[in-house]
Each structure stands twice: as C-alpha cells, then as structure tokens.
Amino acid sequence: MINLFLKFKSKKFNSKNISLKDIAHSNKILFSIFTRYGDTLIDLIIIKEFISKYPNKEYLIMTPPQMEPFVKYFLPNISSYSINKRNPWKMFRVNKILKNWAPDLAFNPWSNGLDSCYFLSYAKKYFCYRDFFFNLPINHYDVVRKYLQLPFQESKSHFSRPKNLYKHVLICPDSTDKERSIRDDELISIIEKIYKKFNPSITIASMNKKGIRGYNFLNIFKFQKTQQSSADFLKVMINSDLIISADSAPLHLALALKKDTCALFKTTKRDLVVNNNSFLIRYDEI
C-alpha cells in the first residue's frame, strides 16, 4: 500500500539539478539516505565533507532505524530522524516535521528507492539521485562528491605495514554480492593463520555461521537489520585492533574508523571501492 502511495506521489516530483549558488544561498539542507549499508557509510563520510565546507547551515539526515547509530557516531552534532516507511504513525509524524522545518534543498545520494526521493519533495528545491548521471569507472566516494558538487581527492589509497601484535581481530567474510564474499575454505585458512600468528580474540561477523564449526575459540556476531544490531556492531568494530573484510559495508566502516584493515577484493578494484587517501594492509604481509 505504501509503495502505491509513493508511486502516485512520485509522478508529481519536480527534481532539478542544484547549483553551487543554490547551496551557498540555502539555510536548511535535508539528506534522505535509504540505501544499502555500505553506500550509507560512504554517504555519511562525504556528507561530513559537505558539512565541513558549508558549516553555517541547518542539516537534517533521514535514514532507516538500523542506520541511525552510524549517523550519531560520525555526525554527532547533526539532527537526524529514523523512519520505517511501513509505520503509519512515523510517516504521519515525519510529514509534520518536514513541513514545519521546510528545507531549502534536499539530496538522497546512492538512494534509488521511492521513499528516499519522496522525502526530498518537502524541500523548495531537490535533486533525486535517480536523475543523476555519471560516467563509469569512478570511485564510489567520488560518485557522492560529484552528486554534491564537492572536489575530488586525487591521491589514491595506500598500503601500510601491519603491527606485530593484534589482541582483537574482527573478520567480516560476507557481502550481499556472493561473488565478493570470502569462501568458507578461505575463511578457515584466515582463521588458522591469524590464530597461529597472534593468538588473539577472534570475532566473526556474519549473516550466518556456516563454514566455521569446530572452532570453539571464536566469537560470533550475527548481523541483523535492527538499530540495536548496528549499535552493537559499531562497538565490536571500535574495540577491534585488526579488521579483515570482504568488499562490503564493514570495510567502509573500518576505514572510516581508521582501523588497521585488510580488504580481500575479488570482482572489484581497490581504487574504485575505497576512499582516496585510505590505508590498507596487504593480506600476505600479515
């Protein structure tokens, strides 16, 4: 029912490209972020750059509930509101909030859903991400910079040396794209290598427990699409010394937290995935 309503409303959308002059003369800016975990984290990092460039404005960031812990952590002084579009009371309340707040401009980077663009329509001028075109290949972070008209960072990612000791290691083998995920046999090899070299506390953050039976020394963190799960995972990441991850959302979180990070890329290219000026560790050097 809600999607039918959003489709009906979207026919009246008046999405227009926003100029630098529009941004400079605006007072209130809305960001509506309803997309995948990894894309949301990319958005938050670049929105932080946007706010640094335009600090004297009012901002509001809207996300699903499971993303709010990341907003609160990376942008603690920015107003935010989380909403599930299938909650009628929340939809009624956000309608009132946005009408009263009356944003001047609105953006929804990396978000193609009807809900993300619908919320933009409360602004005086808005530019839906679905109407934004760019030429591939382009770094994922630079996609958002281009959409928000921010300068690119020319320097590429770098490699750094691993430390001699890691007490808490977090391994994130899963991606929503199975071709990017770390296979079970690869995961076992990683576990045995890390355990033999550092004898650390090892946590596996996964969507399931398949492929790691028989290792009683492992801690298991199972992802769930809830606000509490995101808050708990953020704590696990903060308390970890080394993160080994597939090309997935935890990789972007680890780099944003400036953790010692090893990324295992399979179908994607490093310099297109990670933020420029990031530091990674080569797996064969651990």
Secondary structure, DSSP 8 states (H G I E B T S, - for coil): -HHHHHHHHHTT-------HHHHHH-SEEEEE--S-HHHHHHHHHHHHHHHHHS-SSEEEEEE-GGGHHHHHHHSTTSEEEE--TT-HHHHHHHHHHHHHH--SEEE-TT--SHHHHHHHTTSSEEE-GGG----SS--HHHHHHHHTT--------EE----S--SEEEEE---SSGGGS--HHHHHHHHHHHHHHH--EEEEEES--TT-TT-TTEEEEE--SSHHHHHHHHHHHHT-SEEEEESSHHHHHHHHTT-EEEEE-SSS-HHHHS-TT-EE--GGG-
